Amino acid sequence: TLHEQIDLLLVQRPDRMAGGVATVATELGLHMRTLQRRLKDENRVYADIQAGVRERLARRWLAEGKLDIEAIALKLGYSDRRAFTNAFKRWTGHPPTAFRQQGAKK
């Protein structure tokens, strides 16, 4: 399905998230409006797919501990660390630093 293609692309190329839906559409050889229409046919929205990928990658990278939070924020296409931290709190209820510390205790 198209949403699975988008998910895979964003996981493999997280740098594409910063460019938004237009960049992803171009990568998939589609016009942006066509991509949005096809996603609507699948009852999906690009922003939800992107948020899901961002959350999964953030959790993985925080658990691995190789990247600092600023680097994770930039890799996920956030304008700064604060924007990433706010999004992460919405997903988990905790800031990324607490999530990382909690993972280190396990």
C-alpha positions as CSV (number, residue, x, y, z in Angstrom):
1,T,0.0,0.0,0.0
2,L,1.1,3.6,-0.4
3,H,1.2,4.3,3.3
4,E,3.6,1.3,3.7
5,Q,5.8,2.7,0.9
6,I,5.9,6.0,2.6
7,D,6.7,4.4,6.0
8,L,9.5,2.4,4.5
9,L,10.9,5.4,2.7
10,L,10.9,7.6,5.8
11,V,12.5,4.8,7.9
12,Q,15.3,4.3,5.3
13,R,15.7,8.0,4.6
14,P,14.7,10.0,7.7
15,D,16.3,13.1,6.1
16,R,13.3,13.2,3.8
17,M,10.9,14.2,6.7
18,A,12.3,17.7,6.8
19,G,11.1,18.3,3.3
20,G,7.5,17.2,4.1
21,V,4.9,15.6,1.9
22,A,6.2,17.3,-1.3
23,T,9.7,15.7,-0.9
24,V,8.2,12.3,-0.3
25,A,5.9,12.6,-3.3
26,T,8.8,13.4,-5.5
27,E,10.8,10.5,-4.1
28,L,7.9,8.2,-5.0
29,G,7.4,9.7,-8.4
30,L,4.0,11.2,-7.6
31,H,2.5,14.6,-7.7
32,M,1.9,15.8,-4.2
33,R,-1.9,16.0,-4.7
34,T,-1.9,12.5,-6.2
35,L,-0.1,11.2,-3.1
36,Q,-2.6,12.9,-0.8
37,R,-5.6,11.6,-2.8
38,R,-4.3,8.0,-2.7
39,L,-3.6,8.2,1.0
40,K,-7.2,9.5,1.5
41,D,-8.4,6.4,-0.4
42,E,-6.5,4.3,2.2
43,N,-8.0,6.4,5.0
44,R,-4.5,7.7,5.9
45,V,-2.9,11.1,6.3
46,Y,0.7,11.9,5.6
47,A,1.2,13.7,8.9
48,D,0.1,10.6,10.9
49,I,2.5,8.3,9.0
50,Q,5.3,10.8,9.5
51,A,4.6,11.1,13.2
52,G,4.5,7.3,13.6
53,V,7.9,7.0,11.9
54,R,9.3,9.8,14.0
55,E,8.2,8.2,17.2
56,R,9.6,4.8,16.3
57,L,12.9,6.2,15.2
58,A,13.2,8.5,18.2
59,R,12.5,5.6,20.6
60,R,15.1,3.4,18.8
61,W,17.8,6.1,18.7
62,L,17.3,7.1,22.3
63,A,17.5,3.5,23.5
64,E,20.7,2.9,21.4
65,G,22.3,6.0,23.1
66,K,24.6,6.8,20.2
67,L,23.1,10.1,19.3
68,D,22.5,13.1,21.5
69,I,19.0,14.6,21.6
70,E,19.9,17.5,19.4
71,A,21.1,15.2,16.7
72,I,18.0,13.1,16.9
73,A,15.8,16.2,16.6
74,L,17.7,17.3,13.5
75,K,17.7,13.8,11.9
76,L,13.9,13.6,12.4
77,G,13.4,17.0,10.7
78,Y,12.5,19.1,13.7
79,S,13.6,22.7,13.7
80,D,15.2,22.4,17.1
81,R,15.5,20.3,20.2
82,R,12.5,22.0,21.9
83,A,10.1,21.1,19.1
84,F,11.3,17.4,19.3
85,T,11.0,17.4,23.1
86,N,7.4,18.7,22.9
87,A,6.5,16.0,20.3
88,F,8.1,13.3,22.3
89,K,6.2,14.3,25.5
90,R,3.0,14.1,23.5
91,W,3.8,10.6,22.4
92,T,5.1,9.2,25.7
93,G,4.2,11.6,28.5
94,H,7.9,12.0,29.3
95,P,10.8,14.1,27.9
96,P,13.4,12.2,25.8
97,T,16.0,12.5,28.6
98,A,13.8,10.7,31.0
99,F,13.0,8.0,28.4
100,R,16.7,7.5,27.8
101,Q,17.5,7.3,31.5
102,Q,14.7,4.9,32.1
103,G,16.0,2.7,29.3
104,A,19.5,2.7,30.7
105,K,18.2,1.3,34.0
106,K,16.8,-1.8,32.4
